Amino acid sequence: MNRTPFIVRFLQATPKSGWISLAVFALLTLVIIPVLHLAVAEGSAFHVSSYVVTLVGKILCYAIVAVAMDLIWGYAGILSLGHGLFFALGGYAFGMYLMRQIGRDGSYKADLPDFMVFLDWKELPWYWTGSDSFIWAAVLVLVVPALVAFAFGFFAFRSRIKGVYFSIITQAMTFAAMLLFFRNETGFGGNNGFTDFKRILGHSITSPEMRVTLFGLSALMLMATLVLGRYIVTSKFGRVLAAIRDAESRVMFLGYNPLYYKLAIWTLSALLCGIAGALYVPQVGIINPGEMSTANSIEIAIWVAVGGRATLIGPVIGAAIVNLSKSFFTQAFPEYWLFFLGALFVVVTLWLPNGVVGLWQQMRQQMQQKRRAKA
């Protein structure tokens, strides 16, 4: 029996309309915005400012996290309230490299990061070994979140912890990690975290070219995540995940072990969050334990709920809506933006249970029914 080559199956998983949408998105993020930022004068109405590039780049990183959450919550039925931990771990792993690249340009003109000099450290901790290597930093970005997720997921899934109990445990894990990173003796900057970055691979981190490069990498990673996610959810693996979500006991009765499927998608989701965190940190210029707060992890779930679970594109839209609204309300109503965010979540829960994408699909079906009725 002839089998379809993997690359063909991978490409066919995304429909033609999806590839067209990705091509338009690539044209916008990889060509139009960079050109308008680099080649158009600042005084022009067509110039895209550094603020806009940074804001959109940050939202692209959030969108990657949202898609990663959708893979486990929307398609596997695993609600995590601790994904902010994996995002922060990826950010810290790359932040260590960025701190080493400061060199003697720091406030204390020392070989050690400024916070270590301030705390009277004499040498780097052993786990900072190799942190001046970009390749080693990239390895840590992938390995650390994945290993933490694998270890946690193995024991949690093997114990058949699920539902609200699993969500609470993930939240507790993230909160414990946040308290650990807040401590100065852990060697991660304590309350202030890492900041004042200077360069990446010898290039200034604040230069327009580097800003556009990081923006483009974030866009490429989001597109790759969407294509990979589409392949997974349309494959046999994805169908088993959906079956586990809907009736785990029946899946076990049919001879499948849910542990391996849930552990695999859980670890992959954490790895994607780590990459997003690594892209996020150099664009915003800081990483601290606040990224591990339980509120941040809950907000990730809100993005998915607002956009629409089990749609892949929905979480991207949800992340954009929530964070653009957050950016507006924090400027216009700094004291009340949390109330607006809460109201948005309540509205979605009560009147848009399937999110924005679900509302659009419902409206399209109604329009098609009206056309059929007229015909």
WORA-V968175 format. One record per residue. N is the residue number from 1. RES is the residue in three letters. OMEGA is omega in whole degrees, 0 to 359 (999 if undefined). NEAR is the number of other ideal C-beta (glycine too) atoms within 12 Angstrom. D_LAST is the distance of its C-alpha to the last C-alpha in Angstrom with 1 decimal. Layout:
# WORA-V968175
{{N/RES/OMEGA/NEAR/D_LAST} {N/RES/OMEGA/NEAR/D_LAST}}
This chain:
# WORA-V968175
{{1/MET/180/3/45.1} {2/ASN/177/5/43.9} {3/ARG/178/7/42.9} {4/THR/179/13/40.6} {5/PRO/184/10/42.9} {6/PHE/184/12/42.7} {7/ILE/179/11/41.9} {8/VAL/179/12/38.8} {9/ARG/180/17/37.6} {10/PHE/181/19/38.4} {11/LEU/181/20/36.4} {12/GLN/180/19/33.4} {13/ALA/177/27/33.2} {14/THR/182/27/31.8} {15/PRO/181/17/28.4} {16/LYS/180/12/27.9} {17/SER/178/12/26.3} {18/GLY/179/24/29.3} {19/TRP/177/19/31.8} {20/ILE/179/13/30.2} {21/SER/178/21/30.5} {22/LEU/178/29/34.0} {23/ALA/178/17/34.9} {24/VAL/179/17/33.7} {25/PHE/179/28/35.7} {26/ALA/178/23/38.7} {27/LEU/182/17/38.6} {28/LEU/187/22/38.7} {29/THR/184/33/41.4} {30/LEU/182/25/43.5} {31/VAL/189/20/43.5} {32/ILE/182/24/42.3} {33/ILE/177/34/43.9} {34/PRO/180/30/47.2} {35/VAL/180/21/47.5} {36/LEU/179/26/46.9} {37/HIS/186/34/49.4} {38/LEU/189/25/52.1} {39/ALA/182/18/51.9} {40/VAL/182/18/50.9} {41/ALA/183/13/53.7} {42/GLU/181/17/53.7} {43/GLY/182/8/53.7} {44/SER/178/13/50.5} {45/ALA/182/10/47.2} {46/PHE/180/16/45.6} {47/HIS/174/20/48.3} {48/VAL/186/30/47.2} {49/SER/177/22/50.0} {50/SER/179/26/51.8} {51/TYR/181/18/50.6} {52/VAL/179/23/46.9} {53/VAL/180/36/47.6} {54/THR/180/30/49.5} {55/LEU/181/28/47.0} {56/VAL/177/37/44.0} {57/GLY/178/41/46.2} {58/LYS/180/36/47.1} {59/ILE/177/38/43.5} {60/LEU/177/41/42.8} {61/CYS/177/47/45.6} {62/TYR/180/47/44.2} {63/ALA/176/46/40.8} {64/ILE/178/47/42.5} {65/VAL/181/56/44.1} {66/ALA/178/50/40.7} {67/VAL/177/50/39.2} {68/ALA/176/53/42.4} {69/MET/180/53/42.0} {70/ASP/180/50/38.4} {71/LEU/181/47/39.6} {72/ILE/183/51/42.0} {73/TRP/183/42/40.2} {74/GLY/186/41/36.6} {75/TYR/180/40/37.0} {76/ALA/178/43/40.4} {77/GLY/180/30/40.6} {78/ILE/179/47/43.8} {79/LEU/178/33/44.1} {80/SER/172/46/47.0} {81/LEU/180/34/48.6} {82/GLY/183/45/51.1} {83/HIS/175/54/49.3} {84/GLY/178/45/51.0} {85/LEU/182/43/54.1} {86/PHE/176/51/52.9} {87/PHE/181/50/51.6} {88/ALA/179/45/55.1} {89/LEU/176/45/56.9} {90/GLY/178/47/55.3} {91/GLY/179/51/56.1} {92/TYR/181/44/59.7} {93/ALA/178/43/60.2} {94/PHE/178/45/59.3} {95/GLY/177/46/61.0} {96/MET/178/42/64.3} {97/TYR/181/37/64.0} {98/LEU/178/41/63.2} {99/MET/179/44/66.3} {100/ARG/181/32/68.5} {101/GLN/176/30/67.4} {102/ILE/179/33/68.8} {103/GLY/180/21/72.3} {104/ARG/177/16/75.1} {105/ASP/179/20/72.8} {106/GLY/183/25/72.5} {107/SER/183/17/74.5} {108/TYR/179/20/77.4} {109/LYS/182/12/77.5} {110/ALA/178/22/77.8} {111/ASP/178/21/76.4} {112/LEU/174/28/74.9} {113/PRO/185/41/71.8} {114/ASP/183/27/72.9} {115/PHE/177/32/72.1} {116/MET/177/31/74.4} {117/VAL/180/21/77.2} {118/PHE/181/17/76.8} {119/LEU/177/21/77.1} {120/ASP/173/13/80.2} {121/TRP/182/22/78.7} {122/LYS/180/11/80.9} {123/GLU/180/15/78.5} {124/LEU/173/22/75.0} {125/PRO/184/18/73.9} {126/TRP/183/9/73.6} {127/TYR/172/16/69.8} {128/TRP/180/30/69.7} {129/THR/180/16/71.2} {130/GLY/184/19/69.2} {131/SER/176/33/67.1} {132/ASP/180/23/68.1} {133/SER/179/19/66.1} {134/PHE/181/25/62.5} {135/ILE/179/15/61.8} {136/TRP/178/22/63.4} {137/ALA/179/34/61.4} {138/ALA/177/25/58.2} {139/VAL/180/24/59.3} {140/LEU/179/34/59.9} {141/VAL/180/41/56.5} {142/LEU/190/30/55.0} {143/VAL/188/24/57.6} {144/VAL/179/37/58.6} {145/PRO/181/43/55.2} {146/ALA/180/31/54.4} {147/LEU/179/22/57.7} {148/VAL/180/36/57.6} {149/ALA/181/42/54.1} {150/PHE/181/28/55.1} {151/ALA/180/19/58.3} {152/PHE/183/35/56.7} {153/GLY/181/40/53.6} {154/PHE/182/20/55.8} {155/PHE/181/19/57.8} {156/ALA/182/29/54.9} {157/PHE/178/31/52.6} {158/ARG/178/18/55.5} {159/SER/179/15/56.3} {160/ARG/174/18/52.7} {161/ILE/181/23/52.5} {162/LYS/179/29/48.9} {163/GLY/184/16/46.7} {164/VAL/179/14/48.4} {165/TYR/178/17/51.8} {166/PHE/180/30/50.8} {167/SER/181/27/49.4} {168/ILE/181/22/52.7} {169/ILE/178/26/54.8} {170/THR/178/42/53.0} {171/GLN/178/30/53.5} {172/ALA/178/24/57.2} {173/MET/180/34/57.6} {174/THR/180/40/56.3} {175/PHE/178/26/58.4} {176/ALA/179/21/61.5} {177/ALA/179/33/60.9} {178/MET/179/33/60.6} {179/LEU/179/19/63.9} {180/LEU/183/22/65.5} {181/PHE/176/34/64.4} {182/PHE/183/23/65.6} {183/ARG/183/17/69.2} {184/ASN/186/20/71.2} {185/GLU/178/16/73.1} {186/THR/177/24/70.0} {187/GLY/179/28/70.1} {188/PHE/173/37/66.7} {189/GLY/178/34/67.6} {190/GLY/184/25/67.4} {191/ASN/183/19/65.6} {192/ASN/180/23/65.2} {193/GLY/180/34/63.8} {194/PHE/177/42/63.6} {195/THR/179/27/63.2} {196/ASP/180/26/64.8} {197/PHE/184/35/63.4} {198/LYS/189/29/64.7} {199/ARG/173/23/63.4} {200/ILE/180/33/61.4} {201/LEU/178/22/63.0} {202/GLY/181/12/65.3} {203/HIS/181/20/62.7} {204/SER/184/19/62.5} {205/ILE/182/33/59.8} {206/THR/180/22/59.2} {207/SER/179/21/58.9} {208/PRO/181/27/55.6} {209/GLU/179/21/55.3} {210/MET/178/31/55.8} {211/ARG/179/35/53.3} {212/VAL/178/33/50.6} {213/THR/179/27/51.6} {214/LEU/177/40/51.2} {215/PHE/180/40/47.9} {216/GLY/178/32/46.7} {217/LEU/178/31/48.0} {218/SER/179/41/46.1} {219/ALA/179/37/42.8} {220/LEU/180/24/43.5} {221/MET/178/36/44.4} {222/LEU/179/41/41.2} {223/MET/179/34/39.1} {224/ALA/179/25/41.3} {225/THR/179/38/40.9} {226/LEU/180/38/37.1} {227/VAL/178/30/37.1} {228/LEU/179/31/39.8} {229/GLY/179/43/38.0} {230/ARG/178/32/34.7} {231/TYR/183/28/36.8} {232/ILE/187/36/38.6} {233/VAL/179/32/35.7} {234/THR/180/24/33.9} {235/SER/176/24/37.1} {236/LYS/178/16/38.8} {237/PHE/180/26/41.0} {238/GLY/179/28/38.0} {239/ARG/176/20/36.6} {240/VAL/177/30/40.0} {241/LEU/179/38/40.2} {242/ALA/178/27/36.9} {243/ALA/176/25/38.3} {244/ILE/178/35/41.5} {245/ARG/187/30/39.6} {246/ASP/182/17/37.8} {247/ALA/185/16/40.6} {248/GLU/182/27/43.8} {249/SER/178/14/45.9} {250/ARG/178/15/43.6} {251/VAL/177/25/43.8} {252/MET/179/19/47.6} {253/PHE/180/12/47.5} {254/LEU/174/15/45.8} {255/GLY/178/9/48.7} {256/TYR/176/22/47.5} {257/ASN/183/19/49.7} {258/PRO/184/34/47.7} {259/LEU/186/25/50.7} {260/TYR/180/22/50.3} {261/TYR/181/35/46.6} {262/LYS/180/43/46.9} {263/LEU/181/29/50.0} {264/ALA/183/31/48.5} {265/ILE/178/42/45.4} {266/TRP/180/46/47.6} {267/THR/178/34/50.2} {268/LEU/179/37/47.6} {269/SER/179/49/46.1} {270/ALA/179/46/49.6} {271/LEU/179/41/50.3} {272/LEU/178/44/47.3} {273/CYS/178/53/48.4} {274/GLY/178/44/51.9} {275/ILE/178/42/50.6} {276/ALA/178/47/48.6} {277/GLY/179/46/51.8} {278/ALA/177/45/53.8} {279/LEU/183/43/51.5} {280/TYR/188/42/51.4} {281/VAL/181/41/55.2} {282/PRO/180/44/56.2} {283/GLN/179/40/53.4} {284/VAL/174/34/54.3} {285/GLY/180/27/58.0} {286/ILE/170/27/58.9} {287/ILE/178/39/58.5} {288/ASN/184/27/60.2} {289/PRO/178/35/60.0} {290/GLY/178/25/57.6} {291/GLU/179/41/54.8} {292/MET/183/40/55.5} {293/SER/181/26/55.1} {294/THR/179/30/53.0} {295/ALA/179/23/51.0} {296/ASN/180/36/49.8} {297/SER/177/38/48.7} {298/ILE/180/30/46.8} {299/GLU/177/33/45.1} {300/ILE/177/50/43.9} {301/ALA/178/40/42.1} {302/ILE/178/40/40.6} {303/TRP/182/47/39.1} {304/VAL/181/50/37.3} {305/ALA/181/40/36.2} {306/VAL/182/44/34.9} {307/GLY/182/41/32.9} {308/GLY/180/34/31.7} {309/ARG/175/39/33.6} {310/ALA/178/32/32.8} {311/THR/184/34/30.8} {312/LEU/181/44/33.6} {313/ILE/180/40/32.1} {314/GLY/178/38/31.9} {315/PRO/177/48/35.7} {316/VAL/178/41/36.1} {317/ILE/179/34/33.9} {318/GLY/179/45/35.8} {319/ALA/180/41/39.2} {320/ALA/182/28/38.3} {321/ILE/184/35/37.0} {322/VAL/185/40/40.0} {323/ASN/173/37/42.7} {324/LEU/176/25/41.5} {325/SER/179/30/41.5} {326/LYS/179/32/44.8} {327/SER/180/25/46.2} {328/PHE/185/18/45.1} {329/PHE/178/22/46.3} {330/THR/176/18/49.6} {331/GLN/183/15/50.4} {332/ALA/182/13/49.1} {333/PHE/186/17/50.0} {334/PRO/183/14/52.4} {335/GLU/188/11/53.5} {336/TYR/187/16/50.1} {337/TRP/178/21/47.9} {338/LEU/177/20/48.3} {339/PHE/177/15/46.9} {340/PHE/179/23/43.8} {341/LEU/177/29/43.4} {342/GLY/179/21/43.8} {343/ALA/178/21/41.3} {344/LEU/180/31/38.7} {345/PHE/179/27/39.3} {346/VAL/179/16/39.1} {347/VAL/180/21/35.8} {348/VAL/182/32/34.3} {349/THR/185/17/35.8} {350/LEU/188/11/34.6} {351/TRP/179/17/31.1} {352/LEU/183/28/30.2} {353/PRO/179/17/31.5} {354/ASN/177/26/29.5} {355/GLY/182/40/30.6} {356/VAL/180/33/28.9} {357/VAL/177/31/27.0} {358/GLY/177/28/25.8} {359/LEU/179/24/24.5} {360/TRP/179/20/22.7} {361/GLN/178/20/21.1} {362/GLN/179/19/20.1} {363/MET/180/16/18.5} {364/ARG/178/14/16.6} {365/GLN/178/15/15.3} {366/GLN/178/14/14.3} {367/MET/178/14/12.4} {368/GLN/178/14/10.6} {369/GLN/178/13/9.8} {370/LYS/178/12/8.6} {371/ARG/178/11/6.2} {372/ARG/180/10/5.0} {373/ALA/178/9/5.5} {374/LYS/180/8/3.8} {375/ALA/999/7/0.0}}
